[in-house]
Amino acid sequence: MSGDGTAKEKPTKTPKRRNIVSSAHLVSERAEELSAFEYGLYIASNAFERWITRCMAAAGLPELSSLDVMVVHTVNHRARDKRLSDICFVLNIEDSHTVNYALKKLTRLGLVAGDKRGKEIFYATTKEGAEVCVKYREVREACLVNSFAAFSGSQEGDLNDQIGQAADLLRALSGLYDQAARSATSL
């Protein structure tokens, strides 16, 4: 009881949040949240890949894989010619043969064209490739951006800022995972 005769309220403890993980056997007592993040990454990456292929299908190219979609957008970015190594570097893809295969497919479809300069081939989107990227953007605006805007309007705070912070964190964590991959390779 307090001095005025009223009962003091005990501070309530916030219960520890239970993390949702896909592999309980991998949960570390030192970094349980890392397992929860990895599960989130599994399902988010699968949802993202499904989204970009469906978006491209709605834009008129149902035969493109998620890698094909990423490659055509990377080649189209800033309308600058890019080498295979540039594309792999930007997308953080180690297996360049998969990107090379995507470039050949995109070339066969008339979306990108290669220009040999010395020993290297520089890729750029064709007029058709640039048009597909514009159609993709239109579908993206209608299906994703409009939903995101409605969703963010119902949230407290600025969801755009939170998404930006999450993007920064994902890029930083990619460095952590890259270093861990190098360490695992040397074992």
Contacts in CASP RR format, 6 or more apart in sequence:
PFRMAT RR
TARGET T0000
AUTHOR 0000-0000-0000
METHOD contacts of the structure
MODEL  1
MSGDGTAKEKPTKTPKRRNIVSSAHLVSERAEELSAFEYGLYIASNAFER
WITRCMAAAGLPELSSLDVMVVHTVNHRARDKRLSDICFVLNIEDSHTVN
YALKKLTRLGLVAGDKRGKEIFYATTKEGAEVCVKYREVREACLVNSFAA
FSGSQEGDLNDQIGQAADLLRALSGLYDQAARSATSL
1 7 0 8 1.000
1 8 0 8 1.000
2 8 0 8 1.000
19 27 0 8 1.000
19 32 0 8 1.000
19 33 0 8 1.000
19 35 0 8 1.000
19 36 0 8 1.000
20 36 0 8 1.000
20 39 0 8 1.000
20 40 0 8 1.000
21 27 0 8 1.000
21 32 0 8 1.000
21 35 0 8 1.000
21 36 0 8 1.000
21 38 0 8 1.000
21 39 0 8 1.000
22 35 0 8 1.000
22 38 0 8 1.000
22 39 0 8 1.000
22 42 0 8 1.000
23 35 0 8 1.000
23 38 0 8 1.000
23 39 0 8 1.000
26 35 0 8 1.000
26 38 0 8 1.000
27 35 0 8 1.000
28 34 0 8 1.000
28 35 0 8 1.000
37 173 0 8 1.000
48 66 0 8 1.000
49 66 0 8 1.000
51 144 0 8 1.000
52 66 0 8 1.000
52 69 0 8 1.000
52 70 0 8 1.000
53 64 0 8 1.000
53 65 0 8 1.000
53 66 0 8 1.000
53 69 0 8 1.000
55 69 0 8 1.000
55 136 0 8 1.000
55 139 0 8 1.000
55 140 0 8 1.000
55 143 0 8 1.000
55 144 0 8 1.000
56 62 0 8 1.000
56 64 0 8 1.000
56 68 0 8 1.000
56 69 0 8 1.000
56 132 0 8 1.000
56 136 0 8 1.000
57 64 0 8 1.000
58 139 0 8 1.000
58 143 0 8 1.000
59 132 0 8 1.000
59 135 0 8 1.000
59 136 0 8 1.000
59 138 0 8 1.000
59 139 0 8 1.000
60 132 0 8 1.000
60 135 0 8 1.000
61 109 0 8 1.000
61 111 0 8 1.000
61 132 0 8 1.000
63 109 0 8 1.000
64 72 0 8 1.000
64 105 0 8 1.000
65 102 0 8 1.000
67 98 0 8 1.000
67 99 0 8 1.000
67 102 0 8 1.000
68 102 0 8 1.000
68 105 0 8 1.000
68 106 0 8 1.000
69 136 0 8 1.000
70 91 0 8 1.000
71 87 0 8 1.000
71 91 0 8 1.000
71 99 0 8 1.000
71 102 0 8 1.000
71 103 0 8 1.000
71 106 0 8 1.000
72 106 0 8 1.000
72 111 0 8 1.000
72 112 0 8 1.000
72 125 0 8 1.000
72 129 0 8 1.000
72 132 0 8 1.000
72 133 0 8 1.000
73 133 0 8 1.000
73 136 0 8 1.000
74 82 0 8 1.000
74 87 0 8 1.000
74 90 0 8 1.000
74 91 0 8 1.000
75 82 0 8 1.000
75 87 0 8 1.000
75 103 0 8 1.000
75 106 0 8 1.000
75 112 0 8 1.000
75 123 0 8 1.000
75 124 0 8 1.000
75 125 0 8 1.000
76 125 0 8 1.000
76 129 0 8 1.000
76 130 0 8 1.000
76 133 0 8 1.000
77 90 0 8 1.000
79 124 0 8 1.000
79 125 0 8 1.000
79 130 0 8 1.000
80 124 0 8 1.000
81 115 0 8 1.000
81 122 0 8 1.000
81 123 0 8 1.000
81 124 0 8 1.000
82 90 0 8 1.000
82 122 0 8 1.000
82 123 0 8 1.000
82 124 0 8 1.000
83 120 0 8 1.000
83 121 0 8 1.000
83 122 0 8 1.000
83 123 0 8 1.000
84 96 0 8 1.000
84 99 0 8 1.000
84 100 0 8 1.000
84 103 0 8 1.000
84 120 0 8 1.000
84 121 0 8 1.000
84 123 0 8 1.000
85 96 0 8 1.000
87 93 0 8 1.000
87 99 0 8 1.000
87 103 0 8 1.000
87 123 0 8 1.000
88 94 0 8 1.000
88 96 0 8 1.000
88 99 0 8 1.000
91 99 0 8 1.000
92 174 0 8 1.000
92 178 0 8 1.000
93 99 0 8 1.000
103 112 0 8 1.000
103 123 0 8 1.000
106 112 0 8 1.000
107 113 0 8 1.000
107 114 0 8 1.000
110 126 0 8 1.000
110 128 0 8 1.000
110 129 0 8 1.000
111 125 0 8 1.000
111 126 0 8 1.000
111 128 0 8 1.000
111 129 0 8 1.000
111 132 0 8 1.000
112 123 0 8 1.000
112 124 0 8 1.000
112 125 0 8 1.000
112 126 0 8 1.000
112 129 0 8 1.000
113 123 0 8 1.000
113 124 0 8 1.000
113 125 0 8 1.000
113 126 0 8 1.000
114 121 0 8 1.000
114 122 0 8 1.000
114 123 0 8 1.000
114 124 0 8 1.000
115 121 0 8 1.000
115 122 0 8 1.000
115 123 0 8 1.000
115 124 0 8 1.000
116 122 0 8 1.000
125 133 0 8 1.000
148 159 0 8 1.000
151 159 0 8 1.000
152 158 0 8 1.000
152 159 0 8 1.000
152 160 0 8 1.000
153 159 0 8 1.000
END
